[in-house]
Amino acid sequence: MNDERSKAEEHLRVIRSLMERATIYRAISAPTALVAGLLSIFAAVAIFLNNETGFNVGFQITSREFAFVWLAVLLISLMANAFFIRHEALRTGRPFISPAMKLALRAIAPCLLIPLSVTVWFLQTGYLGNQELFLVAVWTGFYGLALLSTNLFAPRSLALLGWAFLLTSVAIPVLDRAIETDFSADTPDLAMGVTFGLYHLIYAACTWSGTGVLFSEKSAAE
Amino acid sequence: MLNFDKLDKAIHEKGRLAIMTLLAARPSWPFQDLKAELGMSDGNLITHLRTLHKLGFVAVTKEVRVRPHTSYSLTAKGRVAFKDYLDVLDQIVRTGKK
């Protein structure tokens, strides 16, 4: 009797795990978030020190360089993400480009078109008008939308991260006008540090397996 | 009394149970995605899918886009059979706990 019960429990566990694998996909793993968060904090601090103190990173960070620095952070974070996904795929014997990953990429891709075109515009002519804050608002807003586009099959933590980015993007222009400080010129840099740095670090801390999950990980589809 | 004999043998087989579970999780699965997710060989997967199709549990959709594209989904009968299967497993667990 107990043997049948434990067999049945085992079957239900396997079914549950398969269903979760098919319905829940975490587009950003905790290690990726940690790397992206640390890199962003490092980049934000370096730019801030370069602008406000005698500390110099070796070259002048003007509007265009600002974009290049953050694109470099993005590139390294994407490479780290690919590395961690590949490592996990090898560990579990699953394909690198899994069906769930394809589903996530299909959902995310449309949200990246506008930030892509705005970035190209910024690098061509937009930087002449010191439009960094506009660029940051677009990046954070559409990054948030991209995360939210996976809402149907993403864990709740990822949707919360998406909302944090989206709401911050909405608040950035409003707060920038409302709060005039000595560091107003650094608002774009500080906003990038807070969002891509701090938010990612908080997300990594909350979702890191083994350290305990701070909020329940239930798919919105459930 | 409920026991494993009450379970649908067609679904209870390990490979077919995995297929039914994935089909229950999403509306439709392309063949290649099913294969990648389950790590089965083409022949093995086709055999299981044929068995489930013959039983009326699985529907097959064939489309010709750039290349032939076959996708699989659960029929209403298959969904009921899968739910019944889960109910029996659940009952076995509950009975054992009493």
Interface residues (C-beta under 8 A of the other chain):
Chain A: M1 N2 E4 R5 S6 K7 A8 E9 H11 L12 V14 I15 L18 M19 R21 A22 T23 G93 R94 P95 S98 P99 K102
Chain B: N3 F4 L17 A18 T21 L22 A24 A25 R26 W29 P30 D33 A36 E37 G39 L86 L89 D90 I92 V93 T95 G96 K97
